[in-house]
């Protein structure tokens, strides 16, 4: 009994230490100019049996479970933060990159893998499929806070949020071809349309149901609303996956619907999921770092093959795929060059690399080690130079400002009122107007204005400026009228 209690306490201690190490590395990743995900992977490798020996972990099934769960949370948080007004303007290039781009990238890498890894053509295309997609966790983390032009950043985020289903479909399809004696190609084609089509339908439907349920139900504690929203993310993935459709695509679509709906306790839901996504990102990359054994990874044979494949992916396969899949979509050569360079690989390829291991394929361990090295070099080289390339190509926009203030927004359920946050942009309808000039509904009160980090006490002659953040007390029945009153003119993407 004492030994069992000690094991539990030891496990909890290690979990706490790994999270602390993850948070600290995230804090210093920006100063070091290295993406946080690389440091998370290194923490896992350091804590593993080939490092300090704290944890021995070699179970790809558990790693896959944790990885998929983390991807669900990360995609959900990313979708919540994405605005329809932005995504609809980049829908065509994003979807083209997420489908045609993934196929072209996978094919290009497969040709190289056939000769570099000395495997069969089916195995080569399996390898290409695994590394064919960009990674949502990596892209969201690296682009957050960067002043990349809005159209480019939105395209990359939308691509990374929607291309995982294609990579998953291709990976599973090639595994089935390898293990099946009589593959059914017609069935695989039908499966693609089934997975993508129902993924979109279920994501949209469950997103609408979730938004309605969050607003209609009256829970006793405000802390339950973020949990309720997260429950719908897990439900959306599982229900969609159980019918053989793309659960990851459904989660991202549902998050877009929820995030662009008029939600009660919106601020709490967003902040909770942002923190939880960070925790799952740390956990996922640390676990994936534990799964790899550095003595196998840093073998000269793996290093040489990994470097060559990584360079071919970054400098040949991805650029060709981007330039071909964005023809006629209004991107300049510089912009397409940047889109090609910013195609980060991250957790998704490593998680997908566990599929051949679980299936017991002959070269699965070789694939995992090479893919891990490809991801590591991609994140390290591309992730640390995104801002540099954007500046050199003159593709930076207005510097993103992180608010220095902190104000917890609340929904006052019993009083049927809310405090909402409104940011005044340059193309806002009420920009440069005084509060007295604005026709507010009678049950609305502007409580505070934050301007360049300073608190401004609102008065009738206070004139609103671009960048102002307003905190407004409003009755729920007037909430939509206030949002319409403070609506932006038709936004333009850089």
C-alpha positions in Angstrom: 0.0 0.0 0.0 2.8 2.4 0.9 4.6 1.6 -2.3 1.4 2.3 -4.3 0.9 5.6 -2.5 4.5 6.6 -3.2 4.1 5.8 -6.9 1.0 8.0 -7.1 2.7 10.8 -5.3 5.8 10.5 -7.4 3.7 10.6 -10.6 1.8 13.7 -9.4 5.1 15.4 -8.5 6.6 14.7 -11.9 3.4 16.0 -13.6 3.7 19.2 -11.6 7.4 19.6 -12.4 6.9 19.0 -16.1 4.1 21.6 -16.2 6.3 24.1 -14.3 9.2 23.4 -16.7 6.8 23.8 -19.7 5.5 27.2 -18.5 9.0 28.4 -17.8 10.2 27.3 -21.2 7.2 29.0 -22.8 8.2 32.2 -21.0 11.8 32.2 -22.3 11.1 30.8 -25.8 10.5 34.3 -27.2 13.7 35.7 -25.7 15.6 32.7 -27.0 14.0 33.1 -30.5 13.0 29.4 -30.4 9.4 28.1 -30.7 8.0 26.9 -27.4 7.1 23.5 -28.9 10.8 22.7 -29.5 11.6 23.4 -25.9 8.6 21.3 -24.8 9.9 18.4 -26.8 13.4 18.8 -25.4 11.9 18.8 -21.8 10.3 15.5 -22.6 13.5 14.0 -24.1 15.5 15.3 -21.1 13.1 13.7 -18.6 13.0 10.4 -20.5 15.0 7.3 -19.9 17.8 8.4 -22.3 18.0 11.7 -20.4 17.8 12.1 -16.7 15.8 8.9 -16.4 12.8 10.3 -14.5 10.2 8.6 -16.7 10.3 5.6 -18.9 7.6 5.9 -21.6 7.4 3.8 -24.8 3.7 3.3 -25.3 2.5 4.8 -28.7 -1.1 4.0 -28.0 -1.2 6.3 -24.9 0.8 8.9 -26.8 -1.7 8.8 -29.6 -4.6 9.1 -27.2 -3.1 12.1 -25.4 -2.0 13.6 -28.8 -5.5 13.4 -30.3 -7.1 14.8 -27.1 -4.7 17.7 -27.1 -5.3 18.4 -30.8 -9.1 18.5 -30.1 -8.5 21.1 -27.4 -6.0 23.2 -29.4 -8.2 23.2 -32.5 -11.2 24.2 -30.4 -9.4 27.1 -28.9 -8.0 28.2 -32.2 -11.5 28.1 -33.8 -13.0 30.1 -31.0 -10.5 32.9 -31.6 -11.1 33.1 -35.3 -13.6 35.6 -36.8 -16.0 34.7 -39.6 -15.3 38.1 -41.2 -11.6 37.1 -41.5 -11.9 33.4 -42.4 -14.4 33.9 -45.2 -12.0 36.1 -47.1 -9.3 33.5 -47.0 -11.6 30.4 -47.4 -10.6 29.6 -51.0 -6.7 29.7 -50.6 -6.9 28.0 -47.1 -9.1 25.1 -48.4 -6.9 24.8 -51.5 -3.8 24.6 -49.3 -5.5 22.2 -46.9 -6.5 19.7 -49.7 -4.5 20.1 -52.9 -1.5 21.5 -51.1 -1.4 18.6 -48.7 -1.7 16.1 -51.6 1.1 17.8 -53.5 3.4 18.1 -50.5 2.8 14.5 -49.6 3.6 13.4 -53.1 6.7 15.4 -53.3 8.1 14.1 -50.0 7.0 10.5 -51.0 9.2 10.6 -54.1 12.2 11.7 -52.0 11.4 9.2 -49.2 11.3 6.3 -51.7 15.0 6.6 -52.5 16.3 8.2 -49.3 14.7 5.6 -46.9 14.9 2.7 -49.4 11.2 1.7 -48.9 8.4 0.6 -51.1 6.3 3.1 -53.0 3.3 2.6 -50.7 5.5 3.1 -47.6 7.0 6.2 -49.2 3.5 7.7 -49.8 2.6 6.8 -46.2 5.6 8.8 -45.0 4.7 11.7 -47.2 1.1 11.6 -45.9 2.3 11.8 -42.3 4.4 14.9 -42.9 2.1 16.5 -45.5 0.1 18.8 -43.3 1.0 21.9 -41.3 0.3 21.8 -37.6 -2.3 23.9 -35.9 -0.6 23.8 -32.5 2.7 25.0 -34.0 1.1 27.6 -36.3 -1.2 29.1 -33.7 1.6 29.3 -31.1 4.2 30.8 -33.5 1.9 33.4 -35.1 0.3 34.5 -31.9 1.3 38.1 -31.2 3.3 38.4 -34.5 2.5 41.4 -36.8 2.3 39.3 -39.9 -0.2 40.8 -42.5 -3.7 39.8 -41.5 -4.5 38.0 -44.8 -1.4 35.8 -44.6 -1.8 35.0 -40.9 -5.4 34.2 -41.4 -4.7 31.9 -44.3 -2.0 30.0 -42.4 -4.2 29.6 -39.4 -7.2 28.5 -41.4 -5.1 26.1 -43.4 -3.6 24.5 -40.3 -7.0 24.2 -38.7 -8.5 22.4 -41.7 -5.7 20.3 -43.2 -5.3 17.8 -40.4 -8.3 15.7 -41.7 -6.7 15.3 -45.1 -3.4 14.1 -43.5 -5.3 11.7 -41.2 -7.3 10.4 -44.1 -4.3 9.8 -46.3 -2.3 8.2 -43.5 -5.0 5.7 -42.6 -5.7 5.0 -46.2 -2.1 4.1 -47.0 -1.9 2.0 -43.8 -5.0 0.1 -45.0 -3.4 -0.4 -48.4 -0.3 -1.8 -46.8 -2.1 -4.3 -44.5 -4.9 -5.3 -46.8 -4.7 -8.1 -49.2 -7.4 -6.7 -51.5 -7.7 -2.9 -51.1 -10.9 -1.3 -52.2 -10.0 2.0 -53.9 -13.6 3.0 -54.7 -14.5 2.6 -51.1 -11.6 4.8 -50.1 -12.7 7.6 -52.5 -16.2 7.4 -51.0 -14.8 7.5 -47.5 -13.0 10.8 -48.3 -16.2 12.6 -49.2 -18.0 10.9 -46.3 -15.4 12.1 -43.7 -15.1 15.6 -45.0 -18.8 16.2 -45.8 -20.2 14.9 -42.5 -17.3 16.5 -40.6 -18.5 19.9 -41.8 -22.2 19.1 -41.3 -21.8 17.7 -37.8 -19.4 20.5 -36.8 -21.8 23.2 -37.9 -24.9 21.5 -36.3 -23.3 20.7 -33.0 -21.7 24.2 -32.9 -25.2 25.7 -33.3 -26.6 23.4 -30.6 -23.7 24.3 -28.2 -24.2 28.0 -28.7 -27.9 27.7 -28.0 -27.4 25.5 -25.0 -24.8 27.8 -23.5 -27.1 30.8 -23.8 -30.3 29.1 -22.7 -29.1 27.1 -19.7 -28.9 28.9 -16.3 -26.1 27.3 -14.4 -25.4 28.0 -10.7 -21.7 28.8 -11.2 -20.1 30.8 -13.9 -17.2 28.4 -13.8 -19.4 25.7 -15.3 -19.9 27.5 -18.6 -16.3 27.0 -19.9 -16.5 23.3 -18.9 -19.9 23.1 -20.7 -18.4 24.5 -23.9 -15.4 22.2 -23.6 -17.7 19.2 -23.2 -19.3 20.1 -26.5 -15.9 20.1 -28.2 -15.2 16.5 -26.9 -18.7 15.5 -27.8 -18.4 16.9 -31.3 -15.2 15.0 -31.9 -16.4 11.7 -30.5 -19.8 11.6 -32.1 -18.4 12.6 -35.5 -15.5 10.1 -35.3 -17.7 7.3 -34.2 -19.7 7.5 -37.5 -16.5 7.4 -39.5 -16.3 11.1 -40.3 -13.5 13.6 -39.5 -13.8 14.5 -35.8 -11.0 17.1 -36.0 -12.6 19.0 -38.9 -15.9 18.9 -37.0 -14.3 20.3 -33.8 -12.8 23.2 -35.8 -16.0 24.0 -37.6 -18.0 23.8 -34.3 -15.5 26.2 -32.6 -15.9 28.7 -35.5 -19.7 28.6 -35.0 -19.5 28.9 -31.2 -16.8 31.6 -31.2 -18.7 33.8 -33.6 -22.0 33.4 -31.8 -23.3 35.9 -29.2 -22.4 34.0 -26.0 -23.0 34.5 -22.4 -19.9 34.3 -20.2 -17.9 34.7 -23.5 -14.8 36.0 -21.8 -14.7 33.2 -19.2 -15.1 30.6 -21.9 -12.3 32.0 -24.1 -9.8 32.5 -21.2 -10.4 29.0 -19.8 -9.9 27.3 -23.2 -6.8 29.4 -23.9 -5.2 28.3 -20.6 -6.3 24.7 -21.1 -5.0 24.6 -24.7 -1.6 25.8 -23.4 -1.6 23.0 -20.8 -2.6 20.4 -23.4 0.1 21.7 -25.7 2.7 21.4 -23.0 1.5 17.9 -22.1 1.3 16.7 -25.7 4.8 17.8 -26.7 6.4 16.6 -23.5 4.7 13.2 -23.9 5.9 13.0 -27.6 9.4 14.0 -26.4 9.3 11.1 -23.9 8.3 8.7 -26.6 11.5 9.3 -28.6 14.8 7.9 -27.5 17.6 10.4 -28.2 20.2 7.6 -28.6 18.2 6.3 -31.6 17.2 9.8 -32.9 20.7 11.3 -33.0 22.2 8.4 -35.0 24.2 9.7 -38.0 22.1 7.6 -40.4 18.8 9.2 -39.0 20.3 12.7 -38.9 21.5 12.6 -42.5 18.2 11.2 -43.8 16.2 13.5 -41.6 18.1 16.6 -42.7 17.8 15.8 -46.4 14.1 15.0 -46.2 13.5 18.1 -44.0 15.3 20.4 -46.5 13.5 18.9 -49.4 10.2 19.4 -47.6 10.9 23.0 -46.7 12.6 24.1 -49.9 11.0 22.0 -52.6 7.8 20.1 -51.8 6.1 22.7 -49.7 7.0 25.7 -52.0 5.8 23.7 -55.1 2.6 22.8 -53.4 1.9 26.4 -52.3 2.7 28.0 -55.7 0.5 25.5 -57.5 -2.5 25.4 -55.1 -2.7 29.2 -54.9 -2.7 30.1 -58.6 -5.1 32.9 -59.4 -5.9 33.7 -55.7 -4.4 37.1 -55.6 -1.1 36.4 -53.7 2.1 38.0 -54.9 5.3 36.0 -55.3 6.6 37.3 -52.0 3.4 36.3 -50.2 3.4 32.8 -51.7 7.1 32.5 -50.7 6.2 33.4 -47.2 3.2 31.0 -47.1 5.6 28.2 -48.3 8.2 29.0 -45.6 5.6 29.3 -42.8 4.3 25.7 -43.3 5.4 24.5 -39.9 5.3 20.8 -38.9 4.6 20.0 -35.3 2.6 17.5 -33.2 0.3 16.2 -35.9 3.1 14.4 -37.9 4.5 12.9 -34.7 1.0 11.7 -33.6 0.3 10.3 -37.0 3.7 8.5 -36.9 2.3 6.4 -34.0 -0.4 4.9 -36.4 2.1 2.7 -38.3 3.7 1.7 -35.0 0.3 0.6 -33.6 -0.4 -1.2 -36.9 2.9 -3.1 -36.6 4.3 -2.0 -39.9 7.9 -3.1 -40.7 9.5 0.3 -40.9 7.4 2.1 -38.3 10.2 2.8 -35.9 12.4 4.2 -38.7 9.5 6.4 -39.8 8.9 7.7 -36.3 12.5 8.6 -35.7 12.9 10.4 -39.1 9.6 12.2 -38.8 10.5 13.4 -35.3 13.8 14.8 -36.6 11.9 16.4 -39.6 9.5 18.1 -37.2 12.3 19.2 -34.8 14.2 20.8 -37.6 11.1 22.4 -39.2 10.0 23.9 -36.0 13.5 25.1 -35.1 14.5 26.5 -38.4 11.2 27.8 -39.8 9.5 28.6 -36.6 12.4 30.8 -35.3 12.7 32.7 -38.6 9.0 33.5 -39.5 9.2 37.1 -38.2 12.6 37.6 -39.9 11.3 36.5 -43.3 8.1 38.5 -42.9 10.2 41.7 -42.3 12.6 41.0 -45.1 9.8 40.4 -47.5 8.0 43.5 -46.2 4.9 41.5 -45.2 4.4 42.8 -41.7 1.3 44.8 -40.8 0.4 46.9 -37.8 2.1 45.7 -34.6 -0.3 43.7 -32.5 -0.8 45.2 -29.1 -1.4 43.0 -26.0 -3.6 44.9 -23.6 -1.8 45.7 -20.3 -5.1 45.8 -18.3 -7.0 42.9 -16.8 -10.7 43.0 -16.1 -12.9 40.0 -15.5 -16.1 40.3 -17.5 -19.2 38.9 -15.9 -22.7 38.0 -16.8 -25.1 39.0 -14.1 -27.6 36.2 -14.5 -30.1 37.3 -11.8 -30.1 40.9 -13.0 -30.3 39.9 -16.7 -27.4 42.1 -17.5 -23.8 41.7 -18.7 -20.5 43.6 -18.9 -19.2 43.4 -22.4 -15.9 44.4 -23.9 -15.8 46.4 -27.1 -12.6 47.5 -28.9 -12.7 50.5 -31.2 -10.9 50.0 -34.5 -9.9 52.6 -37.1 -12.8 51.7 -39.3 -15.3 51.6 -36.4 -18.6 53.5 -37.0 -18.3 55.5 -33.8 -14.5 56.2 -34.0 -13.8 59.9 -33.3 -17.4 60.5 -31.9 -18.1 61.6 -28.4 -20.2 59.5 -26.1 -22.9 62.2 -26.1 -23.1 61.9 -29.9 -23.9 58.2 -29.8 -27.5 57.1 -29.5 -27.3 54.5 -26.8 -30.3 52.4 -25.7 -31.6 53.5 -22.4 -30.4 50.4 -20.5 -26.7 50.9 -21.4 -23.9 52.3 -19.3 -20.2 52.8 -20.4 -18.3 51.9 -17.2 -14.7 52.4 -18.2 -12.4 53.1 -21.2 -8.9 51.7 -21.4 -6.7 53.9 -23.7 -3.0 53.0 -24.2 -3.0 51.1 -20.8 -4.5 54.0 -18.9 -8.0 54.1 -17.4 -10.3 56.9 -18.7 -13.4 57.8 -16.7 -16.1 58.1 -19.4 -18.1 61.4 -19.7 -20.4 62.8 -22.3 -17.7 64.8 -24.0 -15.2 61.8 -24.0 -14.3 61.2 -27.7 -13.6 57.6 -28.7 -10.3 56.9 -30.4 -9.1 53.9 -32.4 -7.6 51.4 -30.0 -9.9 52.3 -27.1 -11.4 49.3 -25.2 -14.8 50.0 -23.7 -16.4 48.1 -20.8 -20.1 48.4 -21.2 -22.9 47.4 -18.8 -25.9 46.3 -20.9 -29.2 44.6 -20.4 -29.2 41.3 -22.3 -32.1 42.3 -24.5 -30.1 45.3 -25.7 -26.8 43.5 -26.2 -27.2 42.9 -30.0 -28.3 46.6 -30.5 -25.1 47.7 -28.7 -22.9 45.5 -30.9 -24.6 46.8 -34.0 -24.0 50.3 -32.7 -20.3 49.7 -32.3 -19.9 47.6 -35.5 -17.0 48.1 -37.8 -17.3 49.2 -41.4 -16.5 46.4 -43.9 -12.9 45.4 -42.8 -10.1 45.1 -45.2 -7.4 42.5 -45.0 -3.8 43.5 -45.5 
